[in-house]
Structure formats: C-alpha cells, structure tokens
Amino acid sequence: MPDQRLGGMPAAEAWAQLMTGNARFVAGDPVRRDLVAERAGGVEGQAPSAAVLSCSDSRVVPELIFDQGPGDLFVTRVGGNVLTSALLASLEFSVVFLGVRLIVVMGHSACGTLSAAVGMLEAGEVLPGHIAELVREVEPAVVRAQKATAGDLLENVCAENVRQQVARLRAAPLIAGDGHGQEATEIIGATYDLATGKVSALDSPFLDSP
C-alpha cells in the first residue's frame, strides 16, 4: 500500500502542544475560541495534530483536558481505554490518511472499568451483558499490578493497562512503520488525574512540562 500520509505535525511538537494546553486547563485559563469559525474551517477536511485513545468515562474529555479545538485531535474512546480491533482500525486511519505522528494512550484515576475488573478477579463478581467481555480486556493488567509490592492497586492497574495498550499499538505494522521508508508513529502512555486535571506521561521520550 502506498504511503498516503499528509505529513502531520512532528510528534515532539504535538506533545509539547498538548502539555501546554493541559497546563492551561489545570490553571483554569483555556484559550477563548470562536467555535463557529472553527467549525466552518473544518468543513473541507481535518489535520489533527495527534490522536488519543482514552476511556469513555464522562469526566474524561481529551479536547477539554488538552485545551484543543475542533479538528485538533483525533479521539477514540472506550471503557478502560483498551485497544479493540475497531479502535485500532480508527487509529490506523489517523496515521495513514491524516498524517498523525503521535498517539497518546491516556488512562485516568478512579476508572470504573478497571475497578470492575479488579472486583471480577478478586471477588468473583459476575457482570451482566457484554460488560464482562470489556473488563476481561484489562485482566492482564490487573494480574500484573497485583504482583507489585508498593503503591495503590487501582493506580498500578491504570498504569499497567496503559503500558499494555501502548505495547499493542507499537506492534501494529501500520503504526510501527512498514519498513519501506514509512515513518513510525510515536506512542506515549499517560495518565489523567481527575482531582488536579493534570496529565502525566509514563515512560515518555518527551518532557512532561511544556
């Protein structure tokens, strides 16, 4: 397949932009936006600076957390921010057709999906419908986090789950690069703290601060 990337924003620049926006969000000083004009400006196409895989939790809104406007982020969301086949396809689309050079996998504090996964494993809870299928996706992270000798279990599960989804993305050929000159996309794992509003990188090649 030919390289159809548009040549998007470099990963380091995109990450710095996100962290600068997060600092504004934490301070309660977001950019004043003309949303009508920004909406109209996106009619002809999109050129997001980064993609985000995050939880569908109603308190976790990447565009607000990073203080970005319409068209700035390509966002995929699912409970527990796990990489399902459909979400992987969506992120591959952002890389191949929109030129995205940075994908952020963002977990968050007090995640209900992760808490349910812990309960299902430790207490044998039976979850209804397809919910059990979803939480099984994070079972490997729970098992690994349970072996930790320090820290809060749910926080450890959150970090471990993010790292596992990052690893899965890095193993995807269309995202890792096809070996024929196609540039690999940078993947950064991060966590969002509901109380402070701050996003912190996990094992990032870039600095946390703007």
N, C-alpha and C positions, 0 to 999 in steps of 0.2 A: 504494500500500500504506500503510495507517495506521501511525503511529509506535507501535511496540509496546515501546519501551524501558522499563525499570523505573526509570530514574533512578539510575544507579550512582554510585560514588564519583567525585568530580571528578578529572581527570587529574593535576593538580599534587599533590593529596593522595595519590593512588595511587602516583605516582612516589616521593614522599618516603617512603612506607611501604616500598616495595621497596628503596630505598637504605639505609634504616635497618636493614632485615633483612639486606641484603648486608654491612653493617658488622659485624653480629653474627656472620655466617658467617665472615668474614675473621678475626675475633678468636677464633673457636672457642667462642663463647658463645651458642649458639642458645637460643630460648625452650623451656622444658620444657612439653611438650604432653600432654594427656590424649587420645590418638588414638582411644580407644574412644568417648569422649564426643563428640569432634569428628565422628567417622564417623556416629554416631547422629544428630547435629544436622543433618547434610546430607541426611537421607532425604527430607525434604519439598520440597527444592529447592536451588538454588545461587544465590549472588550474588557472583561473583568480583570482586575489586577491579580486576583488569587481565587482559589476555590477552598471551600470549607466543608468538612464532614463533621457535623455536630449532632447533639441529641435533640430530639423533638420536644423536649421539656419547654413548656410555655414561658419559662423565665429566662430561657437562653436564646437570644435573638442576635445572631452574628453581626448583622448590619448595624444594630444599635451598639453592641459591645465594642465594635471596632470603629464606630462613628463613620460609617461609609454610606454613600448614597445609592440610589437605584442604578443598577448596572455595574457597580464597583466590585461586587462579589458574586461568585457562582456557588450557591449554597445547597448542600444536600443534607437532609436531616432524617434521623430515625432514632427511636428509643435506644439509649445506650451507645449511640454513635458507632454502631458496628457496620462493617463493610459488607453489605449484601450484594448480590450479583447485579441488581438493578442500579444500586448506588455506584458500584464500580463502573458500570457502563456510562453512567452520567458523568463521573469524574474523568473517564477516558475521553468522553466527548469534549469536555472543557479543555483538555490538554491538546487533543489532535486538531480540533476545529476552531478553538478560541485562543489558542496560544498560551494557555495558562502555564506558568513556570513554577508556581508554588501552590501546594495543597497543605492546608492546616487541618489536622485531626484534633478536635477540641472536646475533651471531656469536661465535666463540671462537678462541683461539690454537691452533696446531698442528692445524688442521682437515684431516682426511684427505680429505674430498670436494674441498676447494679444492686441496689438494696434488695430487690425481689430475687435476684439471682443468688445472693448470699443466703437469704431465707430459704430458698428452694433447696439449696445444697445442705445447709446446716440443720434446718428444722424439718426437712422433708415436706415443705408446703406444696400443695397441688394448685397450680394456676389454671384458670379457665381459658377456653378458646385457643387462639394462636399465641397467647402471651407466653406460654411455656416455651414455644419454639424460639421466640425472640430472646428470652433470658438465657437459653442454652447457648446462644452465641457468645456469651461472656463467661461461661463456665470455666474455660481455660484460664482466664484472668483471675477468677476467684480462687481457683486451686493454687495458682502460683502465689497469689497475695497471702493466702493462708499460711504459707511457709515462712513469711517474713517474721523476723524476731522483734521488730520495732515499728512504731507508727500505728495510726488508726487503720483498721481493716478496710473500711469503705474507701478511704483516701488511697490506700495502697491498691485496691481493686481498680479504682478510677485510673490511676497512673499506669498500671499494668495493662489494662484494657486499651488505653490509648497507644501504648507501645506495640501491642499486638496488631492493632489495626494499621499502624504505620508500617510494620513489617510486611503485612499483606499487600499494602499498596506498593511498597518498594519491589515486591516480587512480581507485580503485574507488568508484562512486557511493554505495553503501550505507554506506561508511565515511567518505567525504568529506562526507556530508550531501546530502539530496535537494533542497535549495533551497526547501523549504516549511516552514522553521522547525525542521527536524531538525538537531540539533547535530552538528557534525563531531567525529569521534573523533581524539584526539591520537595521533600515531605518533612513537615515539622509537627511533632506532637506537642500538645499544650493542654493546660487545664484552666478552667474559669472558676473563680471563687464568687459564689452568689452574694456573699456578705460585702465584699470590698469592690467587686466589679473588675478586679484585676485578672488579666490573662498572663500566665507564666509558661514559658517554654520548658519542655522536657528534653534534655539531651540535644539542644538546638545548636546548629553550627553558627547561628547568628546571636547577637546580643539581645537580651530581653528589653533593654532600655532603648528609647528612640535614638 
